[in-house]
Amino acid sequence: MGRNEPTRIVLIEDDSMVLEIHRQFIEKAGPYKVIGTAANGHDGMEMLRRLKPELAILDMYMPVQDGLTTLGQLRQEQLNIDVIAITAANDPETIRRVLQLGAVDYIMKPFQFERVKQALAQYTAKRGRLADGGSLSQTELDRLLHGREHSGAAGNQEEQELPKGLQAMTLRQIIAFMGEQDGSRSAEEVAEGTGLARVTARRYLEYLQKKGVLLLDVQYGGVGRPVNRYKLNDNTR
């Protein structure tokens, strides 16, 4: 997959209505393309072998072959495909097994689409950084895995009490995204890159700038208002 190409996704979900909702939402959420769908794990495996997407979104409760069996088969065949589980299964044993088998995220039904946006954006940021090659420092790896540093200004955000309406997961998502950028980014660019609404992205950017995690870069163009752009403070890296 090229850097600027959409992430190719296969949806494996037995509820046709839920599947179609997934498809429409995902393709509106960012640089993602649903290239195939399947209603059970058996058909899903055949599609994964044939299409070789970057990502599969997998339900657990399905006829013919369930999601857990499918994920185990996927790993046994060593297909280079990442998995996000979206399922009603909420028992600890299933969750543990799915995570052991390498799912990059686990979302329980019923879910909010904002949560799926976050999962997709975090996955895209991680995949892009790992595709760059080269070695990673522990700080870079902490940010890649957790959207923050193990300690320091960025890492402490999660422990702090956030203002009303702000969520720690979204905060980590934006910090992770900004950590992958070479230069400054506007609220509109951050919204597009993370799948968030522009007004939502702006609130988090302003909060992180006040906390010193981001630096404000005001750019004046021609006619019109100046544009606030943000970049990660090197002292938090």
N, C-alpha and C positions, 0 to 999 in steps of 0.2 A: 504494500500500500504506500503510495506517495504521500509526502507530508501534507499536501493540500487536497488530497482526495478524501471523499467521505468514508467514514468507517462503515464497512459492509456488515450487515446484521442478519441473522436468521432467527425467526421467532418460532418457538416450539410451545404451543399452548392449545389445549383441547377445546376451550370455550371460544367459539367463532366470533362472538360479539366482543369479548375481551381482546382477542387477537387483533381484530380490526381497529379497536381503540388504540392498542399498542402501536400498530403500524402508523396510523395517522399522527399520533402524538410524537413518536420518535422522529419522523421525517420533518416535523415542524420545529423540533427542539434544537437542531443544530446540524452539523455536517455528518449526517448519518443516512444510510440508505438500506432499507429492508429489501434483501435480494431473494428471500424465500421464506415460506411458512410451512409448518407441519402441525398436525393435530395430535401426534403421539411421539414417544421417544424413538420407536422403531423407524418411522418415516423420517423423523428428525435426523437420526444418525446417517441415513442414506443421503439426505440433503447436505449435511455437513461434510461428508466425504466428497461429494461431487462439487459443491460450490466453494468450499474452503473459505468461509468468511473470517473476519477478524474476531467477531463477537457473536455469541449465541445468548439469547434471552430465554430462559428455561423454566417452565412450570414443574412442580414436583408431582402433583396428583393428576395422572393422565391414564387413559386406558391403553391396552396392548403392552406398553412399556413405560414405566414411570420415570420421573426426572432423575431420581437418585441413581437408578440403574443406568440411565443414559449418560449421566456425568461420569460414572465409573467406567463405562465402556469408552467414552471419549478419552479419558486419561490412559486407559489400557492400550489404546491404539496410538497414543502419543500424537494426536492431532494438535497442531499449533493454533488452538482456538480458545479464546477466553470466554468465561461464562458469568453472567449475572442471573441469579435466581430471583424470580418474581413469583411468589406462591403463597397459598393460604397456610402452608405447613408452619406451625409455630412451636413444635415440640423441640426441646433441647437436643435430643439425639439426632433428629434430621438436620437441624442447623449445624451441629458439630460435624456430621459426616460430609455435608455439602462444603463447609469451609475446609475440612481436611483434604477434600478432593480438588481444592484450588479455585473455587468460585471467587471472583474478585469483589463481589458484593452480594448481599442477601436482603431482599425487600419483601415484606410481608403484606399480603392482601388483607383488608382493603388498604390502599396506599394513596398518597397524594402525588400528583404528577410532578410537583416540585422536587420530591425525593428521587424520582426517576431522572429528572434533569440533572440533579447533583451527581447521581451515580454515573451517568453517561459522560458528564463533563470531567469528572475525576478520572474516569477510565481513559478518556482521550488524552488528558494531560500526562498521565503516567506512561501510556504507550508511546506517545511522542518523544518523551524524554529518554526512555529506554532504547528507542530506535536511533537516537543520535550517536550511539557508540561512545567510546571513551570510558574512563573510570569515574566513579562517583565517590564523593567524600561522605562521611557519616552524616553530616549536616544535610547534604543534598538528598541522601537516602531517607532521612527522617522526614524531610519535607515531602518527598515523593510518596512515601507510604502513609503519612499521617496528615499531610497538609500543613505541617508545622515543624519547628525544631524541637529536639528533645528538651531543651531548656532555652532561656533567653526570652526576648521580647515577643517573638512570634509564638513560641510555645506557650507562654503564660496566658495567651488570650483565652484558651479553653477553660482555664481555671477561674478566670475573672467573671464576675457577674455582668452579663451583657445587658444593654438597654432593652427595654420592652420592644418586642418585634424582631430582634436579631437572634439568630440561631448559631450555635457553635459549629455545627456541621457546614453551614453555608460560609461561615467565616473561614474555616479551614480550606474550603473549596477555592475561595477567592485568593487566599494566600498561596495555595499550591499553583494556581493559574499564573499569578503575578511572578512567582519564582521561576517560571519557565520562559518569561518574556525577556528579550534583549534590551528593550527600551521602555519608554513610558506608554501607558495606555489610557484612553478615555473611558468614561463610564459606558458609553455605547459599545466600544470594542470589548470591554470586559463582559458586558451582558451577552454579546454575541458569542464570545468564547466559552462562557460557562453555562449558557442556556437560561440565564436569569432574566427577569424583566429589567429594563434600563433603570427604572426608579429604584428597584431593589438593589441593583449593583451599586448605584450611586450612594445609597445609605451606608452600605458596608465599606465602600472606599473612603467615605468621609470619616467614618468611625476609625478605621485603621490608620488614616492619616493623622487624626488627632492623637492616637496612641503611639505614633512614631514608627509604626511598622512600615508604612508607606510614606513616600515623599511626594509633595505636590509640585507639579511642573505646569505652570500656567503658560499657555502658548497663545500669542496674539497673531491672528492672521490678517486678512484684508477686512472687508466690511463684515460687521457682525460682532457678536459677543466673543470674548476670549474663551478658550476651551481649557477646562481643567483636566490635566493628565496626571497619572500616578505611576510611580515605580517603586519597587521594593527597596527599602532602606538597606544598604550594604551592611550596616552594623547589626542587622537581624539575621543575616545569612549564616 
